[in-house]
Amino acid sequence: MRGNSLIYETVEQRAIVTCVDEARRAVAANLRTIRAARGLTVAALAQASGIGKATLSRIEAGQANPTLETLYALADALGVSWGTLVAEPPARTVRTRAADVPVLAGPVEARLLTQITGVPLLEGLDVGFPVGARRESGAHPRGVVEHLFLVGGRLRAGPLDALEDLDTGDVLRFAADVPHAYEALDGRAAQAILLMTYPSISAGDRGSETPAGF
C-alpha cells in the first residue's frame, strides 16, 4: 500500500476511504484551516455537515479515517471541492508523481490529477474502469460539465438517456446536471481522463455547489 494513498473500497455498498500517513494529515490540516477561515466552530461544522462532533474532532486531529461520504459532506458544508480537502498544501513549483497521488481504488479507480482555480473551477481525474465495471451518478448541480478523454479500452458513457460508446482516443463532453453513467465494454478494462468544470466558482469559494463525485 502506498503510504499516502486514499483507498476506496466497496464494503456493503459503502465507500470507505482509508487515509494513511501524509494523506490523513493533509485532510486534517486542510479541514482545520478551511473551517477556521470560514469562522466556524467544530460544533457549527458538525451541524452543517451532519457529521458527529466527536467524529469531526477525531478527523481534524488526524485520528480517524473518513468515509468518502463524509468527505463530500464536509466539502459541501465548507463550500470547497473534495479535492481541496485531500490536496497537499500548494507550493510555487509542484512535481506530482503518480505514485504519490491519493487514489480512490475499488470497482472504479479515480486519481485527482489537478485543480485549476478561477472561473470556472476545473478538476481533473485519472479514472480506471476494471473489467465489467459500471458506475451510475446522479445529477450534479446545474452548469457542471464533464469532459471525458478515453485513453484506453472501450467505454459506454454519458447521460442515461443518451449514452455513447467510446473507443480509445474518443472525447465526450456532456452536461452532467442529469443522471449519467460509465461502463467498461468488451470484457476489457478502460482508462480515462475526466475533467469537470464548475460554473462561476473557484476552489475556495464554491457556495453549496459541490457535486457528489463524477
PEJOLIN-V849647 format. One record per residue. N is the residue number from 1. OMEGA is omega as a letter, one per 40 degrees, with the letter a starting at -180 (none if undefined). Layout:
BEGIN
n->N omega->OMEGA
n->N omega->OMEGA
END
This chain:
BEGIN
n->1 omega->i
n->2 omega->a
n->3 omega->a
n->4 omega->a
n->5 omega->i
n->6 omega->a
n->7 omega->a
n->8 omega->a
n->9 omega->i
n->10 omega->i
n->11 omega->a
n->12 omega->i
n->13 omega->i
n->14 omega->i
n->15 omega->a
n->16 omega->i
n->17 omega->i
n->18 omega->i
n->19 omega->a
n->20 omega->i
n->21 omega->a
n->22 omega->a
n->23 omega->i
n->24 omega->a
n->25 omega->i
n->26 omega->i
n->27 omega->a
n->28 omega->a
n->29 omega->i
n->30 omega->a
n->31 omega->i
n->32 omega->a
n->33 omega->a
n->34 omega->i
n->35 omega->i
n->36 omega->i
n->37 omega->i
n->38 omega->a
n->39 omega->a
n->40 omega->i
n->41 omega->i
n->42 omega->a
n->43 omega->a
n->44 omega->i
n->45 omega->i
n->46 omega->i
n->47 omega->a
n->48 omega->a
n->49 omega->a
n->50 omega->i
n->51 omega->a
n->52 omega->a
n->53 omega->i
n->54 omega->i
n->55 omega->a
n->56 omega->i
n->57 omega->i
n->58 omega->i
n->59 omega->a
n->60 omega->i
n->61 omega->a
n->62 omega->a
n->63 omega->a
n->64 omega->i
n->65 omega->a
n->66 omega->i
n->67 omega->i
n->68 omega->i
n->69 omega->i
n->70 omega->i
n->71 omega->i
n->72 omega->i
n->73 omega->i
n->74 omega->i
n->75 omega->i
n->76 omega->a
n->77 omega->a
n->78 omega->a
n->79 omega->i
n->80 omega->i
n->81 omega->i
n->82 omega->i
n->83 omega->i
n->84 omega->a
n->85 omega->a
n->86 omega->a
n->87 omega->i
n->88 omega->i
n->89 omega->a
n->90 omega->i
n->91 omega->a
n->92 omega->i
n->93 omega->a
n->94 omega->i
n->95 omega->a
n->96 omega->i
n->97 omega->a
n->98 omega->a
n->99 omega->a
n->100 omega->a
n->101 omega->i
n->102 omega->a
n->103 omega->i
n->104 omega->a
n->105 omega->i
n->106 omega->i
n->107 omega->i
n->108 omega->i
n->109 omega->i
n->110 omega->i
n->111 omega->i
n->112 omega->a
n->113 omega->a
n->114 omega->i
n->115 omega->i
n->116 omega->a
n->117 omega->a
n->118 omega->i
n->119 omega->e
n->120 omega->i
n->121 omega->i
n->122 omega->i
n->123 omega->i
n->124 omega->i
n->125 omega->i
n->126 omega->a
n->127 omega->i
n->128 omega->i
n->129 omega->i
n->130 omega->a
n->131 omega->i
n->132 omega->a
n->133 omega->i
n->134 omega->i
n->135 omega->i
n->136 omega->a
n->137 omega->i
n->138 omega->a
n->139 omega->i
n->140 omega->i
n->141 omega->a
n->142 omega->i
n->143 omega->i
n->144 omega->a
n->145 omega->i
n->146 omega->i
n->147 omega->a
n->148 omega->i
n->149 omega->a
n->150 omega->a
n->151 omega->i
n->152 omega->i
n->153 omega->i
n->154 omega->a
n->155 omega->i
n->156 omega->a
n->157 omega->i
n->158 omega->i
n->159 omega->a
n->160 omega->a
n->161 omega->a
n->162 omega->a
n->163 omega->i
n->164 omega->i
n->165 omega->a
n->166 omega->i
n->167 omega->i
n->168 omega->a
n->169 omega->i
n->170 omega->i
n->171 omega->i
n->172 omega->i
n->173 omega->i
n->174 omega->i
n->175 omega->a
n->176 omega->i
n->177 omega->i
n->178 omega->i
n->179 omega->a
n->180 omega->a
n->181 omega->i
n->182 omega->i
n->183 omega->i
n->184 omega->a
n->185 omega->i
n->186 omega->i
n->187 omega->i
n->188 omega->i
n->189 omega->i
n->190 omega->a
n->191 omega->a
n->192 omega->i
n->193 omega->a
n->194 omega->i
n->195 omega->i
n->196 omega->i
n->197 omega->a
n->198 omega->a
n->199 omega->i
n->200 omega->i
n->201 omega->i
n->202 omega->a
n->203 omega->a
n->204 omega->a
n->205 omega->a
n->206 omega->a
n->207 omega->a
n->208 omega->a
n->209 omega->i
n->210 omega->a
n->211 omega->a
n->212 omega->i
n->213 omega->a
n->214 omega->none
END
